[in-house]
Amino acid sequence: MDKVLDGGLYEGLYEGLYGIGAISSLGKTTFALQIADYIAQYDKKPVLYFALEMGTYELMTKSISQLTFENAQGEPTLAQWTRSLLKGKWKQRYNKDQYDNVMQSFKEYGDFYSDVIIHDGSEARPTIYDISNTVNSYVARTGNKPVVIIDYLQILKPTNERGTDKANVTTSIKH
């Protein structure tokens, strides 16, 4: 990705705004979450992840599933799908190697998960102003400027109930 983006993601008002678009169920959320995890794990920067479709637990489980894949080192039976982890009772279903891989992945996730702060839209769908206030509050409280990911922009609560979808998305992007 760094090569395609001529050096990676950039900071700044306009050069740091990126959009990911594709048809439904193509992996946009998984991709954005992998970017968030990478930034937190390797760049040691905080990420505020605003998830409007998935809950916090499901997103965390996606991250752990990804780590089981990385830790499997090419052994396909060791990598675990998100659904497999979500079903529960996995401790009883997995063999020792699978169990050890999952536990190692939990440990690794624990080393950086506090820097990926997930805000899910399960209670109330936020507006772009709500997100802006959350980010500003975080910066004031911690002194750190986070990377902000909004998943996904089109289902933010509209800032103008009478505005078109396009107008509301444009307002959100400009803010």
Secondary structure, DSSP 8 states (H G I E B T S, - for coil): -TTTTTSS---STTTT------STTSSHHHHHHHHHHHIIIII---EEEEESSS-HHHHHHHHHHHHHHHHHTT-TTT---HHHHHTS-HHHHS-HHHHHHHHHHHHHHHHHGGGEEEEETTS----HHHHHHHHHHHHHHHS---EEEEETGGGS--SSTTS-HHHHHHHHHH-
